[in-house]
């Protein structure tokens, strides 16, 4: 089987709109959570989110192009541009049929959908913008990326809620591994901070309300956690077949070695232990890695009452006594839950942890929970060598994706 390496990274998030600022903020425990600015949230019971600050689309795209780009597609393109630039990749004409893209999105064009319904039902519009469907369709970002980079290989969208980009990256990895592509742009994007989406999430009753200090409202694994915080943004990675990367002397950031995906086949919102545990074991098995060899786990870690103790049990189930020595952190404490983009955003953080030997903390940690008794790297980043790391994504609907990366040596 062919080996797959990561040669480019891009991220556009509330914690930073480039890789360096993103990881610097994560390492300092700097939260991107604040009061919503895109619209007046005063009628909401939850008025906070992890928004990209001061985002002005016209600074990045001409107006003519913005007419067909929903916010989630804009973020996808911006992260893809960073990833391509950082990889130094220039795809030759003859390589294009083996160059593809897989981009995950849980919510699709939420902004365009919200605006469309506002125009129809509140403003009594009799017709909508002619590009409404091309803007809001889930595959808009991957199609726009393919057009921008003339990627003509296997390309598609994954939509598995919070695991969307974990599945996207895993499927891109497999396409290269099994010889169907040589280069893939993979990642995820979502921009779900709209009035309608926030009202919908309020009804699920899993959100932190942000009373007091919004930036400290997401406290994964802490006994006083209130819930998760909705985020927005995108992340992208350039994946290459090892020999292709070597031939062009590409900067190899890490090796992507394993991917596990499973279904709980249980409850639509409540996670099981068995399903995610099988996904972790599958990633370990594909990578031929023993449980004792894992140095870091980037947890799903939503900060909800149910998720955090369940994920703790999952990790103990797989790793046994070793679970207590493995650092586990949730970067959602800073960039929020970026829905379908979360897996990609967190894999970028995981790759950088492996490459730089810096584990980002679980920010805002206050009080230990007896049900959450692992090493959650509370509040302070940790400088330690990381050779092998996992990134967990466990979605509503019980669809799980786990990615394993190894330091390139």
Wavefront OBJ file of the C-alpha trace (Angstrom):
o trace
v 0.000 0.000 0.000
v 1.127 3.527 -0.740
v 2.066 5.941 2.056
v 0.361 9.306 2.462
v 1.987 12.456 3.820
v 0.709 15.912 4.720
v 2.545 18.694 2.897
v 0.324 21.744 3.347
v -1.966 23.250 5.983
v -4.511 26.040 5.965
v -6.973 27.305 8.559
v -9.443 30.170 8.782
v -11.076 30.337 12.196
v -12.109 32.408 15.185
v -8.710 31.657 16.756
v -6.691 32.778 13.784
v -7.047 33.213 10.043
v -3.707 31.621 9.233
v -1.820 28.643 10.591
v 0.710 30.555 12.675
v -1.755 32.820 14.466
v -4.126 29.888 14.958
v -1.574 27.673 16.670
v -0.074 30.564 18.619
v -3.495 31.394 20.060
v -4.244 27.759 20.851
v -0.874 27.369 22.565
v -1.569 30.448 24.692
v -5.071 29.295 25.586
v -6.523 32.305 23.770
v -10.247 31.855 23.107
v -12.042 33.007 19.959
v -15.445 32.955 21.665
v -17.280 36.274 21.990
v -20.690 37.919 21.603
v -22.148 37.398 18.129
v -21.463 40.292 15.751
v -22.967 39.114 12.432
v -26.469 40.023 13.542
v -28.198 41.386 16.633
v -28.373 38.401 19.008
v -30.300 40.190 21.759
v -33.418 38.043 21.197
v -31.456 34.820 21.689
v -30.963 33.103 25.008
v -27.464 32.122 23.790
v -25.711 35.196 22.389
v -22.143 33.896 22.053
v -20.271 31.987 19.353
v -16.758 31.451 18.017
v -16.956 33.869 15.083
v -14.195 34.797 12.659
v -13.526 38.349 13.912
v -13.909 41.381 11.668
v -14.328 39.294 8.540
v -14.801 41.403 5.401
v -15.421 39.204 2.331
v -14.575 42.029 -0.084
v -10.988 41.959 1.181
v -10.600 38.468 -0.266
v -13.008 38.161 -3.210
v -14.302 40.456 -5.977
v -18.004 41.274 -5.734
v -18.815 39.336 -8.886
v -17.496 36.188 -7.272
v -19.179 36.875 -3.948
v -22.526 36.710 -5.743
v -22.051 32.950 -5.974
v -20.091 32.253 -2.765
v -21.856 31.589 0.517
v -19.811 32.314 3.639
v -18.949 28.620 4.122
v -17.549 28.385 0.581
v -15.498 31.545 1.125
v -13.890 30.035 4.217
v -13.144 26.800 2.352
v -11.390 28.637 -0.464
v -9.348 30.757 1.937
v -8.085 27.743 3.874
v -7.392 25.825 0.640
v -5.336 28.722 -0.705
v -3.191 28.686 2.430
v -2.697 24.932 2.241
v -1.698 25.042 -1.414
v 0.680 27.941 -0.868
v 2.338 26.354 2.155
v 2.833 23.078 0.265
v 4.594 24.810 -2.632
v 2.559 22.556 -4.919
v 2.292 23.369 -8.602
v 0.176 20.709 -10.257
v 1.217 19.904 -13.810
v -1.401 19.510 -16.524
v -0.876 15.767 -16.816
v -1.326 15.377 -13.032
v -4.741 17.043 -12.841
v -6.798 13.868 -13.411
v -5.138 12.414 -10.289
v -5.565 15.569 -8.202
v -8.876 15.815 -6.336
v -10.601 17.349 -3.341
v -12.884 16.134 -0.559
v -14.471 18.778 1.664
v -16.851 18.080 4.534
v -19.703 20.315 5.659
v -22.355 19.573 8.211
v -24.629 22.565 7.595
v -24.032 23.623 3.982
v -24.914 27.171 2.960
v -26.605 28.161 6.202
v -26.203 31.881 5.605
v -27.776 31.771 2.124
v -30.556 29.531 3.380
v -31.325 31.866 6.276
v -31.325 34.922 4.010
v -33.538 33.151 1.488
v -36.167 32.257 4.065
v -36.043 35.792 5.485
v -36.720 37.208 2.023
v -39.503 34.731 1.303
v -41.404 34.697 4.548
v -40.633 38.027 6.237
v -40.137 40.303 3.242
v -42.696 38.544 1.007
v -40.235 38.206 -1.882
v -41.658 36.490 -4.954
v -38.309 35.232 -6.204
v -34.800 34.615 -4.907
v -31.326 35.231 -6.289
v -30.755 32.970 -9.327
v -27.578 31.572 -7.754
v -29.283 30.564 -4.492
v -28.996 26.813 -5.131
v -25.359 26.881 -6.376
v -24.466 28.942 -3.292
v -26.089 26.823 -0.591
v -25.558 23.279 -1.911
v -23.230 21.224 0.280
v -20.833 20.553 -2.586
v -20.370 24.241 -3.452
v -17.011 24.538 -1.617
v -15.438 21.470 -3.194
v -16.681 22.492 -6.634
v -15.268 26.002 -6.192
v -11.931 24.574 -5.031
v -11.774 22.219 -8.011
v -12.446 25.106 -10.391
v -9.861 27.346 -8.718
v -7.116 24.705 -8.919
v -8.246 22.713 -11.969
v -8.493 19.581 -9.846
v -9.991 16.948 -12.144
v -9.600 13.828 -10.015
v -11.981 12.157 -7.552
v -13.795 14.941 -5.706
v -16.881 15.035 -3.509
v -18.473 16.296 -0.300
v -19.084 14.468 2.966
v -21.959 15.495 5.223
v -21.889 13.582 8.507
v -22.554 16.394 10.984
v -19.588 16.878 13.346
v -17.569 14.112 11.663
v -17.888 15.540 8.132
v -14.297 16.688 7.692
v -12.875 13.719 9.580
v -14.573 11.519 7.009
v -13.452 13.837 4.184
v -9.793 13.605 5.162
v -10.031 9.865 5.789
v -11.584 9.217 2.391
v -8.992 11.417 0.659
v -6.280 9.453 2.477
v -7.730 6.172 1.217
v -7.995 7.431 -2.380
v -4.249 8.060 -2.381
v -3.378 4.950 -0.401
v -5.263 2.671 -2.788
v -3.904 4.315 -5.934
v -6.906 6.308 -7.172
v -5.217 9.694 -6.725
v -1.767 11.140 -6.061
v -2.685 14.538 -4.588
v -5.765 15.529 -2.579
v -6.974 18.712 -0.956
v -9.034 17.631 2.027
v -10.769 19.414 4.867
v -14.012 20.954 5.981
v -15.976 24.150 6.293
v -19.072 25.495 8.029
v -20.561 28.905 8.779
v -23.595 28.098 10.944
v -23.789 31.304 12.981
v -27.129 32.572 11.707
v -30.259 33.529 13.598
v -32.116 30.427 12.419
v -29.280 28.045 13.210
v -28.704 29.520 16.652
v -32.426 29.210 17.429
v -32.292 25.577 16.285
v -29.307 24.790 18.488
v -30.884 26.549 21.448
v -33.726 24.053 21.269
v -31.323 21.121 21.641
v -30.252 22.541 25.022
v -26.578 21.670 24.731
v -25.146 25.190 24.398
v -23.221 27.156 26.998
v -25.017 30.456 27.560
v -21.894 32.507 28.178
v -23.163 34.344 31.234
v -20.257 36.139 32.815
v -17.150 35.904 30.637
v -17.953 34.577 27.118
v -14.352 33.636 26.310
v -14.346 31.172 29.230
v -17.768 29.684 28.512
v -16.576 26.441 26.888
v -14.998 24.236 29.588
v -14.562 20.673 28.299
v -14.033 17.965 30.942
v -14.440 20.488 33.782
v -17.013 19.723 36.472
v -18.714 23.088 35.972
v -18.999 22.803 32.171
v -22.160 24.304 30.703
v -22.148 22.974 27.157
v -20.655 23.598 23.764
v -20.219 26.808 21.776
v -21.035 27.030 18.058
v -18.096 28.061 15.877
v -17.394 28.803 12.233
v -14.433 28.470 9.911
v -12.563 26.044 7.704
v -9.360 24.064 7.454
v -7.638 22.267 4.599
v -4.707 19.898 4.222
v -2.690 18.900 1.171
v -2.230 15.125 1.128
v 0.284 13.522 -1.209
v 1.551 10.090 -2.046
v 4.968 9.847 -0.396
v 7.066 9.376 -3.541
v 5.259 12.199 -5.305
v 6.121 14.490 -2.385
v 9.723 13.305 -2.336
v 10.213 13.870 -6.048
v 9.331 17.539 -5.698
v 11.159 17.880 -2.355
v 7.971 18.946 -0.604
v 7.921 19.994 3.042
v 6.597 16.880 4.809
v 4.779 17.945 7.974
v 3.548 14.536 9.145
v 2.442 11.159 7.849
v -1.257 10.266 7.839
v -1.257 6.593 8.766
v -4.689 5.467 9.953
v -8.383 6.143 9.630
v -11.233 4.517 11.515
v -14.926 5.075 10.847
v -17.884 3.379 12.486
v -21.565 3.850 13.247
v -23.049 3.538 16.713
v -26.374 2.337 15.290
v -27.868 3.547 18.544
v -29.356 6.908 19.495
v -29.594 9.928 17.172
v -27.876 12.262 19.679
v -26.476 10.166 22.542
v -23.066 8.597 21.840
v -22.193 5.022 22.711
v -18.859 3.757 23.985
v -18.559 0.814 21.601
v -18.877 2.704 18.288
v -16.181 5.340 18.873
v -13.917 2.757 20.551
v -14.088 0.587 17.425
v -13.177 3.620 15.287
v -10.090 4.310 17.400
v -9.047 0.665 17.240
v -9.510 0.645 13.464
v -7.232 3.669 13.074
v -4.599 2.042 15.290
v -4.838 -1.208 13.356
v -4.506 0.420 9.949
v -1.446 2.329 11.131
v 0.024 -0.802 12.785
v 0.330 1.178 16.023
v -0.002 -0.243 19.523
v -2.220 1.579 21.986
v 0.824 2.144 24.225
v 2.558 4.109 21.439
v 0.053 6.994 21.313
v 1.475 10.245 22.698
v -1.488 12.624 22.354
v -5.237 12.568 21.714
v -7.052 15.604 20.370
v -10.453 14.840 21.851
v -13.897 15.484 20.436
v -14.378 17.222 23.810
v -17.506 19.293 23.247
v -17.986 20.476 26.826
v -21.463 18.967 27.177
v -22.589 17.040 30.240
v -22.928 13.790 28.278
v -20.070 13.844 25.767
v -17.097 14.397 28.054
v -17.552 11.505 30.515
v -18.520 9.213 27.616
v -15.352 10.089 25.707
v -13.340 9.516 28.877
v -14.788 5.988 29.126
v -14.109 5.430 25.406
v -10.425 6.299 25.855
v -10.146 4.041 28.907
v -11.879 1.255 26.988
v -9.284 1.373 24.213
v -6.110 2.241 26.097
v -6.613 0.602 29.481
v -4.057 1.668 32.072
v -2.155 3.652 29.428
v -5.109 6.049 29.203
v -3.986 7.846 32.362
v -0.590 8.782 30.953
v -1.769 10.020 27.516
v -2.328 13.791 27.294
v -5.857 14.502 26.057
v -6.974 18.016 25.153
v -9.978 19.693 23.596
v -9.193 22.724 21.453
v -12.947 23.346 21.096
v -12.503 25.265 24.337
v -10.987 27.993 22.141
v -12.236 27.667 18.528
v -15.669 26.359 19.457
v -17.496 23.532 17.727
v -17.020 24.295 14.054
v -19.601 21.673 13.066
v -18.531 19.881 9.882
v -15.189 21.706 9.808
v -14.208 20.638 13.305
v -12.337 17.469 12.348
v -10.147 19.379 9.892
v -9.500 22.306 12.239
v -8.536 19.863 14.988
v -6.354 17.768 12.689
v -4.383 20.897 11.775
v -3.855 21.475 15.513
v -2.855 17.815 15.926
v -0.370 17.891 13.033
v 1.250 21.004 14.490
v 1.431 19.372 17.916
v 3.267 16.434 16.341
v 5.538 18.600 14.215
v 6.440 21.120 16.912
v 6.243 19.072 20.098
v 3.682 21.405 21.652
v 0.361 20.043 22.934
v -2.327 22.742 23.028
v -4.257 22.890 26.289
v -7.858 22.379 27.248
v -8.548 26.030 28.052
v -10.876 27.288 30.788
v -10.476 24.136 32.883
v -11.499 24.878 36.474
v -12.710 21.968 38.594
v -11.969 18.244 38.176
v -14.954 16.022 37.455
v -14.771 12.551 39.096
v -16.198 11.104 35.866
v -13.494 12.814 33.785
v -10.258 11.700 35.389
v -7.648 11.696 32.631
v -4.828 14.146 31.853
v -6.654 16.947 29.983
v -3.642 19.316 29.719
v -5.473 21.999 31.704
v -4.969 25.639 30.714
v -1.255 25.479 29.841
v 0.320 24.132 26.658
v 2.831 21.362 27.178
v 6.210 21.072 25.460
v 6.735 17.340 24.970
v 7.803 15.166 22.043
v 4.777 13.803 20.195
v 5.426 10.982 17.757
v 1.932 9.538 17.268
v -1.365 11.356 17.790
v -5.070 10.746 17.297
v -7.856 13.162 16.432
v -11.396 12.104 17.394
v -14.664 13.203 15.766
v -17.944 11.756 17.052
v -21.082 13.101 15.378
v -24.781 13.377 16.071
v -26.310 10.353 14.406
v -23.574 8.149 15.851
v -21.127 8.453 12.932
v -17.500 8.387 14.063
v -14.217 9.306 12.394
v -10.749 8.946 13.926
v -7.507 9.993 12.220
v -3.969 8.974 13.216
v -0.852 10.939 12.325
v 2.808 10.150 12.878
v 5.772 12.526 13.125
v 7.861 12.530 9.965
v 11.398 11.389 10.717
l 1 2 3 4 5 6 7 8 9 10 11 12 13 14 15 16 17 18 19 20 21 22 23 24 25 26 27 28 29 30 31 32 33 34 35 36 37 38 39 40 41 42 43 44 45 46 47 48 49 50 51 52 53 54 55 56 57 58 59 60 61 62 63 64 65 66 67 68 69 70 71 72 73 74 75 76 77 78 79 80 81 82 83 84 85 86 87 88 89 90 91 92 93 94 95 96 97 98 99 100 101 102 103 104 105 106 107 108 109 110 111 112 113 114 115 116 117 118 119 120 121 122 123 124 125 126 127 128 129 130 131 132 133 134 135 136 137 138 139 140 141 142 143 144 145 146 147 148 149 150 151 152 153 154 155 156 157 158 159 160 161 162 163 164 165 166 167 168 169 170 171 172 173 174 175 176 177 178 179 180 181 182 183 184 185 186 187 188 189 190 191 192 193 194 195 196 197 198 199 200 201 202 203 204 205 206 207 208 209 210 211 212 213 214 215 216 217 218 219 220 221 222 223 224 225 226 227 228 229 230 231 232 233 234 235 236 237 238 239 240 241 242 243 244 245 246 247 248 249 250 251 252 253 254 255 256 257 258 259 260 261 262 263 264 265 266 267 268 269 270 271 272 273 274 275 276 277 278 279 280 281 282 283 284 285 286 287 288 289 290 291 292 293 294 295 296 297 298 299 300 301 302 303 304 305 306 307 308 309 310 311 312 313 314 315 316 317 318 319 320 321 322 323 324 325 326 327 328 329 330 331 332 333 334 335 336 337 338 339 340 341 342 343 344 345 346 347 348 349 350 351 352 353 354 355 356 357 358 359 360 361 362 363 364 365 366 367 368 369 370 371 372 373 374 375 376 377 378 379 380 381 382 383 384 385 386 387 388 389 390 391 392 393 394 395 396 397 398 399 400 401 402 403 404 405 406 407 408 409
